[in-house]
Amino acid sequence: MVNMDIFQLFFNYLEAATKETELGQQFKELDLSDEQRKIIMQWTDAIQAQESAYTAVVFRMGMQCCFSLLMQLADT
């Protein structure tokens, strides 16, 4: 049986990406100093690097799930 957690994980990721876009727009509208913007951008870069690593893991989990399903279908 296919593990439904992977689908929930994909949904959560897409929902987070949508919210990130909205927050990015709000960030652009803030009246911040150059130093404040620089610090926030450094934090954002660190978060995006971490998300890239998570994305690779989620993709691999999805591929393993699909491969497992194909193997189960081939056995029937």
N, C-alpha and C positions, 0 to 999 in steps of 0.2 A: 504494500500500500504506500502511496506517495505521502511523504511527510508534509503536512499543510503548513508547518512553521516556516518553511522557506518562502511560501507565498505571502505570508504575513510580513516576513522580513522585507521582501521586495516592496510591498505596499507601504510599510513604514518608511523605507528609504525614499520612495517617491514623494510621500507626504512631507518628509523633512526637507527635500529639495525645493518643494513649492514654498514652504515657509521661509527657507533661506533666501529665496529670491525676493520675497516680500520684505524681509528684514534688510536686505541689501539696498532696496529702494528707500527705505526709511533712513538708513545710515547716510545715504547721499544727501538727504534733506536736512541733516543735523548741522548746526552751526558749531563746528569743532575747530580747535587750533590745529596747525600742521603736526605738532607733537602728538596730540591726542589721536589724530587720524593715523599717524605712523604706528603707534602702539596697537591700535585696533587692527590695523592691517597685518601686523606681525602675528597677533593672536589668530586672525583669520587664516593666514598662511599655514600656521601650525595645525589648525583644525582641518584644513583641506588636505594636508599631507596625511594626516591620520585617516581621514575619510577615504582617501585613495587606497590605502592599505586595506581598509575594511571592504571596499568595493571589490577588490581582487579576491578576497576571501569569500564574499557572498557569491560572486560569479562562479568560483570553483565549487562551492556547495551546490549551487544550482545545476552545474554540469554533472556533478556526481549523482544528484537526485534523478536527473534525466537518464543518465546511464543506467542507474539501478532500475528505473522503471522499464527501460528497454530490455534489460536482462530478464526481468520478471515476465514481460510479455513474450519474450522468446522461449521461455520455459513452459508456457501454457500450451 
